[in-house]
Structure formats: structure tokens, C-alpha cells
Amino acid sequence: VKSNRRRGEEDDDTIEEWEQLAAEIDLEGEGWAKRVEDTRPNVVTDAALLEVRELRDEIKELKGLLEGMQANASA
């Protein structure tokens, strides 16, 4: 409304469908807030550093699997 008034246009008083449903939808209860947080990009940490950390975790997991396979083969 304020933006429209600054430009000399009419107020946008039309109630949109999403505004009508705002009281009926529980975004927290439906897990949307968590999904948004999980998919939000991390702009503070460099993308390459994030990839290296992820690869490091995957290597640890692979090492654990290999050690388990070796232990089973020895037994």
C-alpha cells in the first residue's frame, strides 16, 4: 500500500487467496519452517569449504564400512 501511494497509484486492498488462508495454515506444525531452514543457502561459508566438509564426512563413513568389511572377512 505504501509503495503504491508513493507512486500515486491506488491502494491494493484486494485480499489474496494466501492471505485468506493464513490463519488456517500452520507452517510450523507442517514442518515448512524446518524445510526452509534446511534448504537455505549458507552465504557466510564458502561453497567449496562446505563441499570439502561433506566429502570428509563421506570418507569417514566409507572408512567405517571398509573396516567393518575387513573385520567380517577376518572372522
C-alpha positions as CSV (number, residue, x, y, z in Angstrom):
1,V,0.0,0.0,0.0
2,K,2.8,2.4,0.9
3,S,4.7,1.7,-2.3
4,N,1.5,2.3,-4.3
5,R,0.8,5.6,-2.6
6,R,4.4,6.8,-3.2
7,R,3.9,6.1,-6.9
8,G,0.5,7.8,-6.9
9,E,-1.4,4.5,-7.6
10,E,-4.4,3.1,-5.9
11,D,-4.2,1.1,-2.7
12,D,-4.0,-2.6,-3.3
13,D,-6.8,-3.6,-0.9
14,T,-7.5,-6.9,-2.7
15,I,-7.4,-9.8,-0.3
16,E,-5.4,-12.5,-1.9
17,E,-6.1,-16.3,-1.5
18,W,-2.9,-16.8,0.5
19,E,-4.0,-14.0,2.9
20,Q,-7.3,-15.6,3.4
21,L,-5.7,-19.0,4.3
22,A,-3.0,-17.5,6.5
23,A,-5.0,-18.2,9.7
24,E,-5.8,-21.8,8.7
25,I,-2.2,-22.9,7.8
26,D,0.2,-23.9,10.5
27,L,3.6,-23.7,8.8
28,E,5.5,-24.6,12.0
29,G,3.3,-27.7,12.6
30,E,3.6,-28.9,9.0
31,G,7.4,-28.7,9.0
32,W,7.8,-25.9,6.5
33,A,10.0,-23.8,8.7
34,K,12.4,-26.7,9.1
35,R,12.4,-27.4,5.4
36,V,13.1,-23.8,4.6
37,E,15.9,-23.7,7.1
38,D,17.4,-26.9,5.7
39,T,17.4,-25.6,2.1
40,R,18.6,-22.1,2.9
41,P,22.0,-21.4,1.3
42,N,24.9,-20.7,3.6
43,V,26.3,-17.4,2.3
44,V,28.8,-17.0,5.1
45,T,30.8,-20.2,4.5
46,D,32.4,-20.7,1.1
47,A,30.7,-23.3,-1.1
48,A,34.0,-25.1,-1.7
49,L,34.6,-25.4,2.1
50,L,31.1,-26.9,2.5
51,E,31.8,-29.4,-0.2
52,V,35.1,-30.4,1.4
53,R,33.4,-30.9,4.8
54,E,30.7,-33.0,3.2
55,L,33.3,-35.1,1.4
56,R,35.2,-35.5,4.6
57,D,32.1,-36.9,6.3
58,E,31.5,-39.3,3.4
59,I,35.1,-40.6,3.6
60,K,34.7,-41.3,7.3
61,E,31.6,-43.2,6.5
62,L,33.4,-45.2,3.8
63,K,36.3,-46.0,6.1
64,G,33.9,-47.3,8.7
65,L,32.2,-49.5,6.1
66,L,35.6,-50.9,4.9
67,E,36.8,-51.6,8.5
68,G,33.5,-53.4,9.1
69,M,34.0,-55.5,6.0
70,Q,37.6,-56.3,7.0
71,A,36.5,-57.4,10.4
72,N,33.9,-59.7,8.9
73,A,36.3,-61.1,6.4
74,S,38.9,-61.9,9.2
75,A,36.3,-63.7,11.4
